[in-house]
């Protein structure tokens, strides 16, 4: 199982440390990618639920197309 996130700032540090410490894959989906990808999904407006759906959907794509490990 992989975890996908769209933030790399201090708020995510604990989450990243726990996931990486337990040898779990963590993927970073940039905010720009989420924003651009959202245009291809039905519905209007920006919500956390919609962003979560887009992030999860993008994380399922082959690595060369979507997500990158955090640096």
PQR file of N, CA, C, O and H, with PARSE charges and radii, in Angstrom:
ATOM      1  N   UNK A   1       0.834  -1.161   0.000 -0.4000 1.5000
ATOM      2  CA  UNK A   1       0.000   0.000   0.000 -0.0000 2.0000
ATOM      3  C   UNK A   1       0.889   1.237   0.000  0.5500 1.7000
ATOM      4  O   UNK A   1       1.927   1.265   0.660 -0.5500 1.4000
ATOM      5  N   UNK A   2       0.482   2.242  -0.732 -0.4000 1.5000
ATOM      6  CA  UNK A   2       1.215   3.502  -0.781 -0.0000 2.0000
ATOM      7  C   UNK A   2       0.356   4.612  -0.185  0.5500 1.7000
ATOM      8  O   UNK A   2      -0.871   4.589  -0.284 -0.5500 1.4000
ATOM      9  H   UNK A   2      -0.362   2.219  -1.269  0.4000 1.0000
ATOM     10  N   UNK A   3       1.018   5.574   0.429 -0.4000 1.5000
ATOM     11  CA  UNK A   3       0.361   6.766   0.967 -0.0000 2.0000
ATOM     12  C   UNK A   3       0.697   7.914   0.038  0.5500 1.7000
ATOM     13  O   UNK A   3       1.856   8.088  -0.340 -0.5500 1.4000
ATOM     14  H   UNK A   3       2.014   5.593   0.509  0.4000 1.0000
ATOM     15  N   UNK A   4      -0.299   8.695  -0.332 -0.4000 1.5000
ATOM     16  CA  UNK A   4      -0.081   9.826  -1.220 -0.0000 2.0000
ATOM     17  C   UNK A   4      -0.443  11.110  -0.479  0.5500 1.7000
ATOM     18  O   UNK A   4      -1.491  11.196   0.160 -0.5500 1.4000
ATOM     19  H   UNK A   4      -1.240   8.553  -0.025  0.4000 1.0000
ATOM     20  N   UNK A   5       0.437  12.106  -0.572 -0.4000 1.5000
ATOM     21  CA  UNK A   5       0.197  13.388   0.088 -0.0000 2.0000
ATOM     22  C   UNK A   5       0.475  14.515  -0.896  0.5500 1.7000
ATOM     23  O   UNK A   5       1.142  14.331  -1.914 -0.5500 1.4000
ATOM     24  H   UNK A   5       1.289  12.037  -1.091  0.4000 1.0000
ATOM     25  N   UNK A   6      -0.058  15.691  -0.561 -0.4000 1.5000
ATOM     26  CA  UNK A   6       0.172  16.842  -1.429 -0.0000 2.0000
ATOM     27  C   UNK A   6       0.866  17.974  -0.691  0.5500 1.7000
ATOM     28  O   UNK A   6       0.829  19.122  -1.133 -0.5500 1.4000
ATOM     29  H   UNK A   6      -0.600  15.841   0.266  0.4000 1.0000
ATOM     30  N   UNK A   7       1.495  17.657   0.424 -0.4000 1.5000
ATOM     31  CA  UNK A   7       2.206  18.694   1.170 -0.0000 2.0000
ATOM     32  C   UNK A   7       3.517  18.137   1.706  0.5500 1.7000
ATOM     33  O   UNK A   7       3.635  16.945   1.990 -0.5500 1.4000
ATOM     34  H   UNK A   7       1.525  16.724   0.783  0.4000 1.0000
ATOM     35  N   UNK A   8       4.494  19.020   1.839 -0.4000 1.5000
ATOM     36  CA  UNK A   8       5.799  18.596   2.344 -0.0000 2.0000
ATOM     37  C   UNK A   8       6.270  19.480   3.486  0.5500 1.7000
ATOM     38  O   UNK A   8       7.392  19.328   3.969 -0.5500 1.4000
ATOM     39  H   UNK A   8       4.398  19.988   1.609  0.4000 1.0000
ATOM     40  N   UNK A   9       5.431  20.394   3.914 -0.4000 1.5000
ATOM     41  CA  UNK A   9       5.835  21.324   4.973 -0.0000 2.0000
ATOM     42  C   UNK A   9       5.804  20.649   6.339  0.5500 1.7000
ATOM     43  O   UNK A   9       5.580  19.443   6.440 -0.5500 1.4000
ATOM     44  H   UNK A   9       4.520  20.518   3.521  0.4000 1.0000
ATOM     45  N   UNK A  10       6.029  21.428   7.379 -0.4000 1.5000
ATOM     46  CA  UNK A  10       6.125  20.911   8.741 -0.0000 2.0000
ATOM     47  C   UNK A  10       4.936  20.110   9.214  0.5500 1.7000
ATOM     48  O   UNK A  10       5.088  19.185  10.012 -0.5500 1.4000
ATOM     49  H   UNK A  10       6.211  22.408   7.297  0.4000 1.0000
ATOM     50  N   UNK A  11       3.732  20.457   8.726 -0.4000 1.5000
ATOM     51  CA  UNK A  11       2.536  19.734   9.178 -0.0000 2.0000
ATOM     52  C   UNK A  11       2.588  18.254   8.839  0.5500 1.7000
ATOM     53  O   UNK A  11       2.016  17.429   9.552 -0.5500 1.4000
ATOM     54  H   UNK A  11       3.609  21.209   8.078  0.4000 1.0000
ATOM     55  N   UNK A  12       3.260  17.921   7.771 -0.4000 1.5000
ATOM     56  CA  UNK A  12       3.293  16.528   7.346 -0.0000 2.0000
ATOM     57  C   UNK A  12       4.489  15.755   7.887  0.5500 1.7000
ATOM     58  O   UNK A  12       4.613  14.560   7.616 -0.5500 1.4000
ATOM     59  H   UNK A  12       3.724  18.591   7.192  0.4000 1.0000
ATOM     60  N   UNK A  13       5.362  16.394   8.636 -0.4000 1.5000
ATOM     61  CA  UNK A  13       6.602  15.759   9.087 -0.0000 2.0000
ATOM     62  C   UNK A  13       6.357  14.489   9.903  0.5500 1.7000
ATOM     63  O   UNK A  13       7.016  13.474   9.680 -0.5500 1.4000
ATOM     64  H   UNK A  13       5.261  17.364   8.856  0.4000 1.0000
ATOM     65  N   UNK A  14       5.423  14.540  10.838 -0.4000 1.5000
ATOM     66  CA  UNK A  14       5.138  13.362  11.668 -0.0000 2.0000
ATOM     67  C   UNK A  14       4.584  12.231  10.813  0.5500 1.7000
ATOM     68  O   UNK A  14       5.010  11.084  10.945 -0.5500 1.4000
ATOM     69  H   UNK A  14       4.888  15.365  11.020  0.4000 1.0000
ATOM     70  N   UNK A  15       3.643  12.549   9.946 -0.4000 1.5000
ATOM     71  CA  UNK A  15       3.073  11.534   9.058 -0.0000 2.0000
ATOM     72  C   UNK A  15       4.157  10.891   8.202  0.5500 1.7000
ATOM     73  O   UNK A  15       4.224   9.667   8.090 -0.5500 1.4000
ATOM     74  H   UNK A  15       3.297  13.482   9.839  0.4000 1.0000
ATOM     75  N   UNK A  16       5.001  11.715   7.602 -0.4000 1.5000
ATOM     76  CA  UNK A  16       6.080  11.182   6.766 -0.0000 2.0000
ATOM     77  C   UNK A  16       7.040  10.322   7.570  0.5500 1.7000
ATOM     78  O   UNK A  16       7.435   9.246   7.121 -0.5500 1.4000
ATOM     79  H   UNK A  16       4.946  12.710   7.693  0.4000 1.0000
ATOM     80  N   UNK A  17       7.415  10.783   8.746 -0.4000 1.5000
ATOM     81  CA  UNK A  17       8.355  10.028   9.587 -0.0000 2.0000
ATOM     82  C   UNK A  17       7.778   8.665   9.966  0.5500 1.7000
ATOM     83  O   UNK A  17       8.488   7.660   9.935 -0.5500 1.4000
ATOM     84  H   UNK A  17       7.094  11.657   9.110  0.4000 1.0000
ATOM     85  N   UNK A  18       6.507   8.629  10.319 -0.4000 1.5000
ATOM     86  CA  UNK A  18       5.877   7.355  10.703 -0.0000 2.0000
ATOM     87  C   UNK A  18       5.794   6.399   9.522  0.5500 1.7000
ATOM     88  O   UNK A  18       6.125   5.220   9.655 -0.5500 1.4000
ATOM     89  H   UNK A  18       5.930   9.446  10.344  0.4000 1.0000
ATOM     90  N   UNK A  19       5.362   6.886   8.385 -0.4000 1.5000
ATOM     91  CA  UNK A  19       5.207   6.026   7.213 -0.0000 2.0000
ATOM     92  C   UNK A  19       6.565   5.501   6.740  0.5500 1.7000
ATOM     93  O   UNK A  19       6.720   4.306   6.487 -0.5500 1.4000
ATOM     94  H   UNK A  19       5.093   7.843   8.277  0.4000 1.0000
ATOM     95  N   UNK A  20       7.528   6.383   6.624 -0.4000 1.5000
ATOM     96  CA  UNK A  20       8.853   5.974   6.159 -0.0000 2.0000
ATOM     97  C   UNK A  20       9.523   5.073   7.188  0.5500 1.7000
ATOM     98  O   UNK A  20      10.221   4.127   6.825 -0.5500 1.4000
ATOM     99  H   UNK A  20       7.402   7.353   6.829  0.4000 1.0000
ATOM    100  N   UNK A  21       9.313   5.364   8.483 -0.4000 1.5000
ATOM    101  CA  UNK A  21       9.879   4.543   9.545 -0.0000 2.0000
ATOM    102  C   UNK A  21       9.340   3.123   9.564  0.5500 1.7000
ATOM    103  O   UNK A  21       9.985   2.214  10.088 -0.5500 1.4000
ATOM    104  H   UNK A  21       8.746   6.133   8.778  0.4000 1.0000
ATOM    105  N   UNK A  22       8.148   2.932   8.989 -0.4000 1.5000
ATOM    106  CA  UNK A  22       7.558   1.602   8.909 -0.0000 2.0000
ATOM    107  C   UNK A  22       7.676   1.017   7.500  0.5500 1.7000
ATOM    108  O   UNK A  22       6.919   0.124   7.117 -0.5500 1.4000
ATOM    109  H   UNK A  22       7.625   3.670   8.564  0.4000 1.0000
ATOM    110  N   UNK A  23       8.642   1.539   6.737 -0.4000 1.5000
ATOM    111  CA  UNK A  23       8.918   1.052   5.378 -0.0000 2.0000
ATOM    112  C   UNK A  23       7.686   1.056   4.479  0.5500 1.7000
ATOM    113  O   UNK A  23       7.491   0.140   3.679 -0.5500 1.4000
ATOM    114  H   UNK A  23       9.257   2.264   7.048  0.4000 1.0000
ATOM    115  N   UNK A  24       6.862   2.082   4.612 -0.4000 1.5000
ATOM    116  CA  UNK A  24       5.696   2.225   3.750 -0.0000 2.0000
ATOM    117  C   UNK A  24       5.998   3.257   2.669  0.5500 1.7000
ATOM    118  O   UNK A  24       6.657   4.267   2.918 -0.5500 1.4000
ATOM    119  H   UNK A  24       7.020   2.826   5.261  0.4000 1.0000
ATOM    120  N   UNK A  25       5.514   2.988   1.496 -0.4000 1.5000
ATOM    121  CA  UNK A  25       5.768   3.881   0.367 -0.0000 2.0000
ATOM    122  C   UNK A  25       4.965   5.171   0.515  0.5500 1.7000
ATOM    123  O   UNK A  25       3.767   5.134   0.793 -0.5500 1.4000
ATOM    124  H   UNK A  25       4.979   2.168   1.294  0.4000 1.0000
ATOM    125  N   UNK A  26       5.618   6.287   0.331 -0.4000 1.5000
ATOM    126  CA  UNK A  26       4.965   7.591   0.387 -0.0000 2.0000
ATOM    127  C   UNK A  26       5.203   8.293  -0.943  0.5500 1.7000
ATOM    128  O   UNK A  26       6.342   8.413  -1.396 -0.5500 1.4000
ATOM    129  H   UNK A  26       6.592   6.316   0.105  0.4000 1.0000
ATOM    130  N   UNK A  27       4.121   8.757  -1.565 -0.4000 1.5000
ATOM    131  CA  UNK A  27       4.204   9.464  -2.840 -0.0000 2.0000
ATOM    132  C   UNK A  27       3.818  10.919  -2.630  0.5500 1.7000
ATOM    133  O   UNK A  27       2.885  11.213  -1.882 -0.5500 1.4000
ATOM    134  H   UNK A  27       3.197   8.659  -1.197  0.4000 1.0000
ATOM    135  N   UNK A  28       4.515  11.811  -3.272 -0.4000 1.5000
ATOM    136  CA  UNK A  28       4.195  13.230  -3.217 -0.0000 2.0000
ATOM    137  C   UNK A  28       3.519  13.632  -4.516  0.5500 1.7000
ATOM    138  O   UNK A  28       4.064  13.429  -5.602 -0.5500 1.4000
ATOM    139  H   UNK A  28       5.272  11.572  -3.879  0.4000 1.0000
ATOM    140  N   UNK A  29       2.340  14.197  -4.396 -0.4000 1.5000
ATOM    141  CA  UNK A  29       1.602  14.722  -5.538 -0.0000 2.0000
ATOM    142  C   UNK A  29       1.607  16.241  -5.375  0.5500 1.7000
ATOM    143  O   UNK A  29       1.043  16.752  -4.408 -0.5500 1.4000
ATOM    144  H   UNK A  29       1.898  14.362  -3.515  0.4000 1.0000
ATOM    145  N   UNK A  30       2.217  16.954  -6.278 -0.4000 1.5000
ATOM    146  CA  UNK A  30       2.327  18.399  -6.110 -0.0000 2.0000
ATOM    147  C   UNK A  30       0.959  19.076  -6.183  0.5500 1.7000
ATOM    148  O   UNK A  30       0.045  18.599  -6.856 -0.5500 1.4000
ATOM    149  H   UNK A  30       2.675  16.538  -7.064  0.4000 1.0000
ATOM    150  N   UNK A  31       0.845  20.186  -5.479 -0.4000 1.5000
ATOM    151  CA  UNK A  31      -0.393  20.952  -5.508 -0.0000 2.0000
ATOM    152  C   UNK A  31      -0.756  21.381  -6.917  0.5500 1.7000
ATOM    153  O   UNK A  31      -1.931  21.410  -7.283 -0.5500 1.4000
ATOM    154  H   UNK A  31       1.588  20.573  -4.932  0.4000 1.0000
ATOM    155  N   UNK A  32       0.253  21.713  -7.703 -0.4000 1.5000
ATOM    156  CA  UNK A  32       0.013  22.105  -9.096 -0.0000 2.0000
ATOM    157  C   UNK A  32      -0.580  20.946  -9.878  0.5500 1.7000
ATOM    158  O   UNK A  32      -1.512  21.136 -10.659 -0.5500 1.4000
ATOM    159  H   UNK A  32       1.207  21.690  -7.406  0.4000 1.0000
ATOM    160  N   UNK A  33      -0.044  19.740  -9.675 -0.4000 1.5000
ATOM    161  CA  UNK A  33      -0.577  18.581 -10.379 -0.0000 2.0000
ATOM    162  C   UNK A  33      -2.024  18.322  -9.959  0.5500 1.7000
ATOM    163  O   UNK A  33      -2.869  18.023 -10.803 -0.5500 1.4000
ATOM    164  H   UNK A  33       0.713  19.586  -9.041  0.4000 1.0000
ATOM    165  N   UNK A  34      -2.314  18.434  -8.657 -0.4000 1.5000
ATOM    166  CA  UNK A  34      -3.681  18.232  -8.169 -0.0000 2.0000
ATOM    167  C   UNK A  34      -4.614  19.250  -8.815  0.5500 1.7000
ATOM    168  O   UNK A  34      -5.706  18.909  -9.267 -0.5500 1.4000
ATOM    169  H   UNK A  34      -1.628  18.677  -7.972  0.4000 1.0000
ATOM    170  N   UNK A  35      -4.169  20.502  -8.850 -0.4000 1.5000
ATOM    171  CA  UNK A  35      -4.987  21.562  -9.429 -0.0000 2.0000
ATOM    172  C   UNK A  35      -5.268  21.303 -10.901  0.5500 1.7000
ATOM    173  O   UNK A  35      -6.408  21.425 -11.348 -0.5500 1.4000
ATOM    174  H   UNK A  35      -3.281  20.778  -8.482  0.4000 1.0000
ATOM    175  N   UNK A  36      -4.241  20.949 -11.651 -0.4000 1.5000
ATOM    176  CA  UNK A  36      -4.415  20.690 -13.092 -0.0000 2.0000
ATOM    177  C   UNK A  36      -5.248  19.440 -13.330  0.5500 1.7000
ATOM    178  O   UNK A  36      -6.103  19.420 -14.215 -0.5500 1.4000
ATOM    179  H   UNK A  36      -3.315  20.850 -11.287  0.4000 1.0000
ATOM    180  N   UNK A  37      -5.002  18.403 -12.548 -0.4000 1.5000
ATOM    181  CA  UNK A  37      -5.748  17.158 -12.735 -0.0000 2.0000
ATOM    182  C   UNK A  37      -7.217  17.340 -12.375  0.5500 1.7000
ATOM    183  O   UNK A  37      -8.081  16.693 -12.968 -0.5500 1.4000
ATOM    184  H   UNK A  37      -4.307  18.419 -11.829  0.4000 1.0000
ATOM    185  N   UNK A  38      -7.512  18.211 -11.411 -0.4000 1.5000
ATOM    186  CA  UNK A  38      -8.895  18.445 -10.995 -0.0000 2.0000
ATOM    187  C   UNK A  38      -9.760  18.930 -12.147  0.5500 1.7000
ATOM    188  O   UNK A  38     -10.965  18.683 -12.175 -0.5500 1.4000
ATOM    189  H   UNK A  38      -6.810  18.736 -10.930  0.4000 1.0000
ATOM    190  N   UNK A  39      -9.141  19.621 -13.095 -0.4000 1.5000
ATOM    191  CA  UNK A  39      -9.895  20.111 -14.248 -0.0000 2.0000
ATOM    192  C   UNK A  39     -10.505  18.972 -15.061  0.5500 1.7000
ATOM    193  O   UNK A  39     -11.508  19.168 -15.747 -0.5500 1.4000
ATOM    194  H   UNK A  39      -8.162  19.822 -13.072  0.4000 1.0000
ATOM    195  N   UNK A  40      -9.916  17.807 -14.990 -0.4000 1.5000
ATOM    196  CA  UNK A  40     -10.411  16.669 -15.756 -0.0000 2.0000
ATOM    197  C   UNK A  40     -11.477  15.850 -15.062  0.5500 1.7000
ATOM    198  O   UNK A  40     -11.941  14.850 -15.610 -0.5500 1.4000
ATOM    199  H   UNK A  40      -9.101  17.648 -14.433  0.4000 1.0000
ATOM    200  N   UNK A  41     -11.874  16.255 -13.865 -0.4000 1.5000
ATOM    201  CA  UNK A  41     -12.875  15.512 -13.104 -0.0000 2.0000
ATOM    202  C   UNK A  41     -14.187  16.289 -13.084  0.5500 1.7000
ATOM    203  O   UNK A  41     -14.194  17.517 -13.158 -0.5500 1.4000
ATOM    204  H   UNK A  41     -11.496  17.067 -13.420  0.4000 1.0000
ATOM    205  N   UNK A  42     -15.273  15.572 -12.986 -0.4000 1.5000
ATOM    206  CA  UNK A  42     -16.591  16.203 -12.968 -0.0000 2.0000
ATOM    207  C   UNK A  42     -16.800  16.986 -11.681  0.5500 1.7000
ATOM    208  O   UNK A  42     -16.195  16.697 -10.648 -0.5500 1.4000
ATOM    209  H   UNK A  42     -15.267  14.574 -12.926  0.4000 1.0000
ATOM    210  N   UNK A  43     -17.661  17.969 -11.769 -0.4000 1.5000
ATOM    211  CA  UNK A  43     -17.982  18.768 -10.600 -0.0000 2.0000
ATOM    212  C   UNK A  43     -17.217  20.071 -10.604  0.5500 1.7000
ATOM    213  O   UNK A  43     -16.225  20.238 -11.314 -0.5500 1.4000
ATOM    214  H   UNK A  43     -18.152  18.203 -12.608  0.4000 1.0000
ATOM    215  N   UNK A  44     -17.700  20.982  -9.798 -0.4000 1.5000
ATOM    216  CA  UNK A  44     -17.067  22.298  -9.725 -0.0000 2.0000
ATOM    217  C   UNK A  44     -16.648  22.582  -8.295  0.5500 1.7000
ATOM    218  O   UNK A  44     -17.109  21.942  -7.350 -0.5500 1.4000
ATOM    219  H   UNK A  44     -18.506  20.847  -9.221  0.4000 1.0000
ATOM    220  N   UNK A  45     -15.771  23.546  -8.162 -0.4000 1.5000
ATOM    221  CA  UNK A  45     -15.350  23.957  -6.828 -0.0000 2.0000
ATOM    222  C   UNK A  45     -14.188  23.141  -6.305  0.5500 1.7000
ATOM    223  O   UNK A  45     -13.895  22.044  -6.781 -0.5500 1.4000
ATOM    224  H   UNK A  45     -15.396  24.066  -8.929  0.4000 1.0000
ATOM    225  N   UNK A  46     -13.542  23.712  -5.315 -0.4000 1.5000
ATOM    226  CA  UNK A  46     -12.399  23.054  -4.677 -0.0000 2.0000
ATOM    227  C   UNK A  46     -12.810  22.650  -3.271  0.5500 1.7000
ATOM    228  O   UNK A  46     -13.182  23.497  -2.459 -0.5500 1.4000
ATOM    229  H   UNK A  46     -13.780  24.602  -4.928  0.4000 1.0000
ATOM    230  N   UNK A  47     -12.744  21.366  -2.986 -0.4000 1.5000
ATOM    231  CA  UNK A  47     -13.041  20.877  -1.644 -0.0000 2.0000
ATOM    232  C   UNK A  47     -11.937  19.909  -1.238  0.5500 1.7000
ATOM    233  O   UNK A  47     -11.231  19.361  -2.085 -0.5500 1.4000
ATOM    234  H   UNK A  47     -12.442  20.678  -3.646  0.4000 1.0000
ATOM    235  N   UNK A  48     -11.799  19.707   0.062 -0.4000 1.5000
ATOM    236  CA  UNK A  48     -10.802  18.743   0.538 -0.0000 2.0000
ATOM    237  C   UNK A  48     -11.134  17.338   0.055  0.5500 1.7000
ATOM    238  O   UNK A  48     -10.237  16.571  -0.295 -0.5500 1.4000
ATOM    239  H   UNK A  48     -12.373  20.152   0.750  0.4000 1.0000
ATOM    240  N   UNK A  49     -12.425  16.997   0.035 -0.4000 1.5000
ATOM    241  CA  UNK A  49     -12.827  15.662  -0.413 -0.0000 2.0000
ATOM    242  C   UNK A  49     -12.470  15.450  -1.883  0.5500 1.7000
ATOM    243  O   UNK A  49     -11.996  14.382  -2.268 -0.5500 1.4000
ATOM    244  H   UNK A  49     -13.154  17.620   0.319  0.4000 1.0000
ATOM    245  N   UNK A  50     -12.696  16.455  -2.678 -0.4000 1.5000
ATOM    246  CA  UNK A  50     -12.360  16.340  -4.109 -0.0000 2.0000
ATOM    247  C   UNK A  50     -10.853  16.235  -4.290  0.5500 1.7000
ATOM    248  O   UNK A  50     -10.375  15.414  -5.073 -0.5500 1.4000
ATOM    249  H   UNK A  50     -13.081  17.323  -2.365  0.4000 1.0000
ATOM    250  N   UNK A  51     -10.104  17.063  -3.569 -0.4000 1.5000
ATOM    251  CA  UNK A  51      -8.642  16.982  -3.651 -0.0000 2.0000
ATOM    252  C   UNK A  51      -8.157  15.595  -3.247  0.5500 1.7000
ATOM    253  O   UNK A  51      -7.264  15.042  -3.889 -0.5500 1.4000
ATOM    254  H   UNK A  51     -10.492  17.729  -2.933  0.4000 1.0000
ATOM    255  N   UNK A  52      -8.736  15.028  -2.189 -0.4000 1.5000
ATOM    256  CA  UNK A  52      -8.335  13.691  -1.731 -0.0000 2.0000
ATOM    257  C   UNK A  52      -8.605  12.650  -2.809  0.5500 1.7000
ATOM    258  O   UNK A  52      -7.793  11.751  -3.028 -0.5500 1.4000
ATOM    259  H   UNK A  52      -9.462  15.478  -1.668  0.4000 1.0000
ATOM    260  N   UNK A  53      -9.741  12.771  -3.477 -0.4000 1.5000
ATOM    261  CA  UNK A  53     -10.081  11.845  -4.551 -0.0000 2.0000
ATOM    262  C   UNK A  53      -9.078  11.964  -5.692  0.5500 1.7000
ATOM    263  O   UNK A  53      -8.600  10.955  -6.209 -0.5500 1.4000
ATOM    264  H   UNK A  53     -10.400  13.502  -3.299  0.4000 1.0000
ATOM    265  N   UNK A  54      -8.762  13.188  -6.083 -0.4000 1.5000
ATOM    266  CA  UNK A  54      -7.816  13.420  -7.178 -0.0000 2.0000
ATOM    267  C   UNK A  54      -6.431  12.887  -6.807  0.5500 1.7000
ATOM    268  O   UNK A  54      -5.774  12.246  -7.628 -0.5500 1.4000
ATOM    269  H   UNK A  54      -9.150  14.008  -5.663  0.4000 1.0000
ATOM    270  N   UNK A  55      -5.987  13.149  -5.581 -0.4000 1.5000
ATOM    271  CA  UNK A  55      -4.677  12.671  -5.128 -0.0000 2.0000
ATOM    272  C   UNK A  55      -4.623  11.147  -5.172  0.5500 1.7000
ATOM    273  O   UNK A  55      -3.652  10.572  -5.664 -0.5500 1.4000
ATOM    274  H   UNK A  55      -6.521  13.669  -4.914  0.4000 1.0000
ATOM    275  N   UNK A  56      -5.666  10.491  -4.655 -0.4000 1.5000
ATOM    276  CA  UNK A  56      -5.696   9.021  -4.669 -0.0000 2.0000
ATOM    277  C   UNK A  56      -5.704   8.486  -6.095  0.5500 1.7000
ATOM    278  O   UNK A  56      -5.008   7.519  -6.408 -0.5500 1.4000
ATOM    279  H   UNK A  56      -6.454  10.958  -4.255  0.4000 1.0000
ATOM    280  N   UNK A  57      -6.485   9.111  -6.945 -0.4000 1.5000
ATOM    281  CA  UNK A  57      -6.567   8.666  -8.328 -0.0000 2.0000
ATOM    282  C   UNK A  57      -5.231   8.849  -9.043  0.5500 1.7000
ATOM    283  O   UNK A  57      -4.802   7.968  -9.789 -0.5500 1.4000
ATOM    284  H   UNK A  57      -7.050   9.896  -6.691  0.4000 1.0000
ATOM    285  N   UNK A  58      -4.580   9.974  -8.823 -0.4000 1.5000
ATOM    286  CA  UNK A  58      -3.279  10.222  -9.445 -0.0000 2.0000
ATOM    287  C   UNK A  58      -2.216   9.258  -8.920  0.5500 1.7000
ATOM    288  O   UNK A  58      -1.318   8.862  -9.663 -0.5500 1.4000
ATOM    289  H   UNK A  58      -4.929  10.689  -8.218  0.4000 1.0000
ATOM    290  N   UNK A  59      -2.312   8.882  -7.657 -0.4000 1.5000
ATOM    291  CA  UNK A  59      -1.332   7.959  -7.067 -0.0000 2.0000
ATOM    292  C   UNK A  59      -1.433   6.564  -7.684  0.5500 1.7000
ATOM    293  O   UNK A  59      -0.465   5.803  -7.664 -0.5500 1.4000
ATOM    294  H   UNK A  59      -3.042   9.204  -7.054  0.4000 1.0000
ATOM    295  N   UNK A  60      -2.592   6.231  -8.229 -0.4000 1.5000
ATOM    296  CA  UNK A  60      -2.774   4.923  -8.865 -0.0000 2.0000
ATOM    297  C   UNK A  60      -2.136   4.851 -10.243  0.5500 1.7000
ATOM    298  O   UNK A  60      -1.953   3.761 -10.785 -0.5500 1.4000
ATOM    299  H   UNK A  60      -3.378   6.849  -8.246  0.4000 1.0000
ATOM    300  N   UNK A  61      -1.794   6.003 -10.816 -0.4000 1.5000
ATOM    301  CA  UNK A  61      -1.212   6.034 -12.165 -0.0000 2.0000
ATOM    302  C   UNK A  61       0.214   5.501 -12.133  0.5500 1.7000
ATOM    303  O   UNK A  61       0.859   5.482 -11.084 -0.5500 1.4000
ATOM    304  H   UNK A  61      -1.943   6.889 -10.376  0.4000 1.0000
ATOM    305  N   UNK A  62       0.699   5.070 -13.295 -0.4000 1.5000
ATOM    306  CA  UNK A  62       2.104   4.655 -13.355 -0.0000 2.0000
ATOM    307  C   UNK A  62       3.006   5.804 -12.891  0.5500 1.7000
ATOM    308  O   UNK A  62       2.706   6.964 -13.174 -0.5500 1.4000
ATOM    309  H   UNK A  62       0.176   5.086 -14.147  0.4000 1.0000
ATOM    310  N   UNK A  63       4.085   5.511 -12.196 -0.4000 1.5000
ATOM    311  CA  UNK A  63       4.945   6.556 -11.619 -0.0000 2.0000
ATOM    312  C   UNK A  63       5.430   7.609 -12.611  0.5500 1.7000
ATOM    313  O   UNK A  63       5.575   8.772 -12.235 -0.5500 1.4000
ATOM    314  H   UNK A  63       4.329   4.569 -11.967  0.4000 1.0000
ATOM    315  N   UNK A  64       5.676   7.250 -13.817 -0.4000 1.5000
ATOM    316  CA  UNK A  64       6.192   8.233 -14.769 -0.0000 2.0000
ATOM    317  C   UNK A  64       5.157   9.288 -15.129  0.5500 1.7000
ATOM    318  O   UNK A  64       5.503  10.332 -15.682 -0.5500 1.4000
ATOM    319  H   UNK A  64       5.558   6.305 -14.122  0.4000 1.0000
ATOM    320  N   UNK A  65       3.883   9.026 -14.818 -0.4000 1.5000
ATOM    321  CA  UNK A  65       2.829   9.956 -15.190 -0.0000 2.0000
ATOM    322  C   UNK A  65       2.376  10.865 -14.055  0.5500 1.7000
ATOM    323  O   UNK A  65       1.836  11.939 -14.321 -0.5500 1.4000
ATOM    324  H   UNK A  65       3.602   8.178 -14.368  0.4000 1.0000
ATOM    325  N   UNK A  66       2.576  10.473 -12.800 -0.4000 1.5000
ATOM    326  CA  UNK A  66       1.944  11.243 -11.749 -0.0000 2.0000
ATOM    327  C   UNK A  66       2.856  11.561 -10.568  0.5500 1.7000
ATOM    328  O   UNK A  66       3.430  12.648 -10.498 -0.5500 1.4000
ATOM    329  H   UNK A  66       3.015   9.601 -12.584  0.4000 1.0000
ATOM    330  N   UNK A  67       2.985  10.642  -9.671 -0.4000 1.5000
ATOM    331  CA  UNK A  67       3.558  10.901  -8.361 -0.0000 2.0000
ATOM    332  C   UNK A  67       5.076  10.760  -8.322  0.5500 1.7000
ATOM    333  O   UNK A  67       5.679  10.064  -9.139 -0.5500 1.4000
ATOM    334  H   UNK A  67       2.519   9.759  -9.729  0.4000 1.0000
ATOM    335  N   UNK A  68       5.660  11.427  -7.372 -0.4000 1.5000
ATOM    336  CA  UNK A  68       7.101  11.365  -7.149 -0.0000 2.0000
ATOM    337  C   UNK A  68       7.364  11.203  -5.664  0.5500 1.7000
ATOM    338  O   UNK A  68       6.633  11.779  -4.858 -0.5500 1.4000
ATOM    339  H   UNK A  68       5.170  11.992  -6.708  0.4000 1.0000
ATOM    340  N   UNK A  69       8.374  10.447  -5.266 -0.4000 1.5000
ATOM    341  CA  UNK A  69       8.704  10.330  -3.847 -0.0000 2.0000
ATOM    342  C   UNK A  69       9.097  11.700  -3.300  0.5500 1.7000
ATOM    343  O   UNK A  69       9.709  12.492  -4.017 -0.5500 1.4000
ATOM    344  H   UNK A  69       8.968   9.979  -5.920  0.4000 1.0000
ATOM    345  N   UNK A  70       8.757  11.996  -2.037 -0.4000 1.5000
ATOM    346  CA  UNK A  70       9.157  13.290  -1.458 -0.0000 2.0000
ATOM    347  C   UNK A  70      10.672  13.381  -1.346  0.5500 1.7000
ATOM    348  O   UNK A  70      11.358  12.368  -1.204 -0.5500 1.4000
ATOM    349  H   UNK A  70       8.260  11.353  -1.455  0.4000 1.0000
ATOM    350  N   UNK A  71      11.182  14.598  -1.411 -0.4000 1.5000
ATOM    351  CA  UNK A  71      12.630  14.783  -1.315 -0.0000 2.0000
ATOM    352  C   UNK A  71      12.980  15.587  -0.093  0.5500 1.7000
ATOM    353  O   UNK A  71      14.156  15.848   0.159 -0.5500 1.4000
ATOM    354  H   UNK A  71      10.625  15.420  -1.526  0.4000 1.0000
TER
END
